Amino acid sequence: MPALFVWCSLLDGFIHGGPLSIVFEDTSNPFSTPRVQPCIYDMVTLGNNDTKLFLRTMDSMSPEFFAVHVKKLCLSVSVGANNAKRILSICTGVTDIAFWVDYLGTYPRHSLAPLISPLPLRRLSIELKHFLSLFTGPESDHGWCETLTHLDIIFWTHELSPAIPHLEKLSSLTHLALRLRHSQAQETSLLAIVSARKSLKVLVIFDESDNPEDIARPADPRVVYLPYPSNVVPEWEAQAKQNPNCSWSRAEDLVRKRTAERKHFLFFF
């Protein structure tokens, strides 16, 4: 009997790259196990309209499948705290996560560490207070402190003197982004952040001004300004896929250009 293909149209970029296909080997047997292409689940992006669908899909399949195959996960601000907790209890193999959920707004006295600490992370995008909460209490020794290379900090409040504690604990950190949404950050604060982690190659400041390149450059060429993305979800997906034109790649190009200019200047002076 021919296989049956069920196509689910997904909203908000639930699974990047197209619809979800589920193949039933034998349509005469309603209890036959679906065979799903694992690559479809490598990157999962969830918003308000598709979280329920993903939860239903999780309920219909083995938890081990999601633990093994979901590697990049975006939980947008519209995902509820309870749903985020449930998803992360199953998707335990995530290496790249955007955790934009206001978890502390729902559970101000709960720790976020049990959700994030077990993950084998290499990249993390998270709001500042949620990041700081990971290092309070007894569960602050995370395995990913040795593996995290990219950290993206989101600011929900206006900060002129941003400070990011605990960077010294991230021994492999090479890329740091601050989504300040303005260009008035004090240079002394930015240079202090760069100095706190000698392994840093790039510090990106996302700014909403019309011409971020016209902003006065800090003395350290590793500090660069980029326009705040108009749509953060596709921008995160581009970074997760390591597209050559993603924000991290463009920032690296700027650092190389400014480092070369500085060497050229020092050579002649």
C-alpha positions as CSV (number, residue, x, y, z in Angstrom):
1,M,0.0,0.0,0.0
2,P,1.5,3.4,-0.9
3,A,2.7,5.6,1.9
4,L,0.5,8.5,3.1
5,F,2.0,11.9,3.3
6,V,0.5,14.4,5.7
7,W,1.5,18.0,5.2
8,C,1.0,20.5,8.0
9,S,1.2,24.2,7.1
10,L,3.2,25.9,9.9
11,L,3.0,29.6,10.9
12,D,5.6,32.0,12.2
13,G,8.5,30.0,10.8
14,F,7.9,27.0,13.1
15,I,10.2,24.8,11.1
16,H,12.5,26.7,8.8
17,G,12.6,25.5,5.2
18,G,9.1,24.2,4.6
19,P,6.2,22.1,5.8
20,L,6.5,19.2,8.1
21,S,6.1,15.8,6.4
22,I,5.0,12.7,8.4
23,V,5.2,9.4,6.5
24,F,3.1,6.5,7.7
25,E,4.5,3.2,6.5
26,D,1.1,1.4,6.6
27,T,-2.1,3.4,6.4
28,S,-4.2,0.3,7.3
29,N,-2.6,0.2,10.8
30,P,-3.5,3.3,12.8
31,F,-0.9,2.4,15.4
32,S,2.0,2.3,12.9
33,T,5.0,4.4,14.0
34,P,5.6,7.6,11.9
35,R,9.0,8.0,10.3
36,V,9.9,11.7,10.3
37,Q,12.9,13.2,8.5
38,P,15.2,14.2,11.4
39,C,16.7,17.1,9.5
40,I,13.3,18.9,9.6
41,Y,13.7,19.2,13.4
42,D,17.3,20.4,13.4
43,M,16.0,24.0,13.8
44,V,12.7,24.8,15.5
45,T,11.3,28.3,15.8
46,L,8.2,28.7,17.9
47,G,5.8,31.6,18.4
48,N,2.2,32.1,19.6
49,N,0.5,30.3,16.8
50,D,2.6,27.1,16.4
51,T,3.6,26.2,20.0
52,K,0.5,24.1,20.5
53,L,1.1,22.2,17.3
54,F,4.6,21.4,18.3
55,L,3.5,20.3,21.8
56,R,0.9,17.9,20.1
57,T,3.7,16.6,17.9
58,M,5.9,16.0,20.9
59,D,3.1,14.0,22.6
60,S,2.7,11.8,19.5
61,M,6.4,10.8,19.2
62,S,9.2,9.4,21.4
63,P,10.9,12.0,23.7
64,E,14.2,10.6,22.6
65,F,13.6,11.7,19.1
66,F,13.5,15.4,20.1
67,A,16.3,15.0,22.6
68,V,18.5,13.8,19.7
69,H,17.4,15.8,16.7
70,V,16.4,19.3,17.9
71,K,19.7,21.2,18.0
72,K,18.6,24.9,17.4
73,L,15.6,26.2,19.2
74,C,14.0,29.7,19.3
75,L,11.4,30.3,22.0
76,S,10.0,33.7,21.2
77,V,8.6,36.1,23.7
78,S,5.0,34.9,22.9
79,V,5.8,31.4,24.2
80,G,4.4,30.9,27.7
81,A,6.6,30.0,30.6
82,N,4.9,26.7,31.2
83,N,5.2,25.6,27.6
84,A,8.9,26.7,27.5
85,K,9.5,24.5,30.6
86,R,7.8,21.5,29.0
87,I,9.6,21.9,25.7
88,L,13.1,22.2,27.3
89,S,12.4,19.1,29.5
90,I,12.2,17.1,26.2
91,C,14.6,18.9,23.9
92,T,17.7,18.3,26.0
93,G,20.2,18.2,23.2
94,V,19.9,21.8,22.1
95,T,23.2,23.5,21.4
96,D,21.9,26.9,20.1
97,I,19.0,28.5,21.9
98,A,17.1,31.8,21.8
99,F,15.3,32.0,25.1
100,W,13.2,35.1,24.8
101,V,10.4,34.0,27.1
102,D,9.6,36.2,30.1
103,Y,10.0,33.2,32.5
104,L,10.8,35.4,35.5
105,G,7.8,37.5,34.9
106,T,5.6,34.4,35.4
107,Y,7.8,32.8,38.1
108,P,9.8,35.5,39.8
109,R,10.9,33.2,42.6
110,H,11.8,30.2,40.4
111,S,15.2,29.5,39.1
112,L,15.8,29.3,35.4
113,A,18.9,27.2,35.8
114,P,17.2,23.8,35.8
115,L,15.9,24.5,32.3
116,I,19.1,25.9,30.8
117,S,21.9,24.4,32.8
118,P,21.7,20.8,31.4
119,L,21.9,21.9,27.8
120,P,25.1,21.4,25.8
121,L,25.1,25.0,24.7
122,R,27.4,26.7,22.3
123,R,25.2,29.7,21.5
124,L,22.8,31.5,23.8
125,S,20.5,34.5,23.2
126,I,18.7,35.7,26.3
127,E,17.4,38.7,28.2
128,L,19.9,40.3,30.7
129,K,18.0,39.5,33.9
130,H,17.3,36.0,32.8
131,F,21.0,35.5,32.1
132,L,22.0,36.9,35.5
133,S,19.5,34.6,37.2
134,L,21.5,31.6,35.8
135,F,24.4,32.4,38.1
136,T,22.4,32.8,41.4
137,G,22.0,30.0,43.8
138,P,23.6,26.6,44.0
139,E,22.9,25.6,40.4
140,S,25.3,28.1,38.8
141,D,28.0,25.7,37.7
142,H,26.9,25.0,34.1
143,G,28.7,22.6,31.8
144,W,28.2,25.1,28.9
145,C,30.5,27.6,30.7
146,E,33.3,25.8,28.9
147,T,31.6,25.4,25.5
148,L,29.6,28.6,25.0
149,T,31.2,30.7,22.1
150,H,28.4,33.1,21.2
151,L,26.3,35.1,23.7
152,D,23.5,37.5,22.7
153,I,22.2,39.7,25.5
154,I,18.8,41.4,25.1
155,F,18.0,44.6,27.1
156,W,14.4,45.2,28.0
157,T,15.4,48.4,29.8
158,H,17.4,51.4,28.7
159,E,21.0,51.1,29.9
160,L,23.7,53.7,29.5
161,S,26.3,51.8,31.4
162,P,25.8,48.2,30.5
163,A,27.5,45.6,32.7
164,I,27.6,41.9,32.0
165,P,28.9,40.0,35.1
166,H,30.1,36.4,34.9
167,L,31.8,36.7,31.6
168,E,35.0,35.5,33.2
169,K,33.3,32.1,33.7
170,L,32.8,31.6,30.0
171,S,36.2,30.4,29.0
172,S,35.4,29.8,25.3
173,L,33.4,33.0,24.6
174,T,34.5,34.7,21.4
175,H,31.4,36.6,20.3
176,L,29.2,38.8,22.4
177,A,26.2,41.0,21.3
178,L,24.4,43.6,23.3
179,R,20.9,44.5,22.0
180,L,20.8,48.0,23.6
181,R,18.7,49.6,20.8
182,H,20.7,52.8,21.2
183,S,24.2,54.2,20.7
184,Q,24.7,56.1,23.9
185,A,26.5,53.4,25.9
186,Q,29.5,54.8,27.7
187,E,32.7,53.7,26.2
188,T,34.3,52.9,29.5
189,S,31.5,50.3,30.1
190,L,32.1,48.7,26.7
191,L,35.8,48.6,27.2
192,A,35.3,47.0,30.6
193,I,33.2,44.3,29.1
194,V,35.9,43.6,26.4
195,S,38.6,43.5,29.1
196,A,36.6,41.0,31.2
197,R,36.9,38.3,28.6
198,K,40.3,38.3,26.8
199,S,39.1,35.6,24.4
200,L,36.5,38.0,22.9
201,K,36.9,38.6,19.2
202,V,33.7,40.6,18.6
203,L,31.5,42.8,20.7
204,V,28.4,43.8,18.7
205,I,26.1,46.7,19.8
206,F,22.7,46.6,18.1
207,D,21.5,50.1,17.6
208,E,18.3,51.6,16.2
209,S,19.9,54.8,14.8
210,D,19.7,55.4,11.1
211,N,23.4,55.3,10.5
212,P,25.3,53.2,13.1
213,E,28.5,53.5,11.2
214,D,28.5,57.3,11.9
215,I,28.8,56.6,15.6
216,A,32.1,57.5,17.2
217,R,34.2,54.3,17.2
218,P,35.5,53.0,20.6
219,A,39.2,52.6,20.8
220,D,39.0,48.8,20.7
221,P,38.4,47.6,17.1
222,R,36.5,44.6,18.4
223,V,33.6,46.8,19.3
224,V,31.3,47.4,16.4
225,Y,27.8,48.8,15.8
226,L,25.1,47.2,13.7
227,P,21.6,48.2,12.8
228,Y,18.9,46.6,15.0
229,P,17.2,44.0,12.8
230,S,13.7,44.7,11.7
231,N,12.7,41.1,12.3
232,V,14.7,39.3,14.9
233,V,13.4,35.8,14.2
234,P,14.8,35.5,10.6
235,E,18.0,37.2,11.9
236,W,18.4,34.6,14.6
237,E,17.7,31.8,12.0
238,A,20.4,33.2,9.8
239,Q,22.9,33.1,12.7
240,A,21.9,29.6,13.6
241,K,22.5,28.4,10.1
242,Q,25.8,30.4,10.1
243,N,24.8,32.3,6.9
244,P,27.7,34.3,5.4
245,N,25.7,37.5,5.7
246,C,24.4,37.0,9.2
247,S,25.1,39.6,11.9
248,W,28.0,37.7,13.4
249,S,29.7,37.4,10.0
250,R,29.2,41.1,9.2
251,A,30.6,42.0,12.6
252,E,33.6,39.8,12.0
253,D,34.2,41.6,8.7
254,L,34.1,45.0,10.3
255,V,36.5,43.9,13.0
256,R,39.0,42.6,10.4
257,K,38.7,45.8,8.4
258,R,39.2,48.1,11.5
259,T,42.1,46.0,12.7
260,A,43.8,46.3,9.3
261,E,43.2,50.0,9.3
262,R,44.7,50.4,12.8
263,K,47.8,48.4,11.8
264,H,48.2,50.5,8.7
265,F,47.8,53.7,10.8
266,L,50.4,52.5,13.3
267,F,52.8,51.5,10.5
268,F,52.9,55.1,9.2
269,F,52.9,56.8,12.6
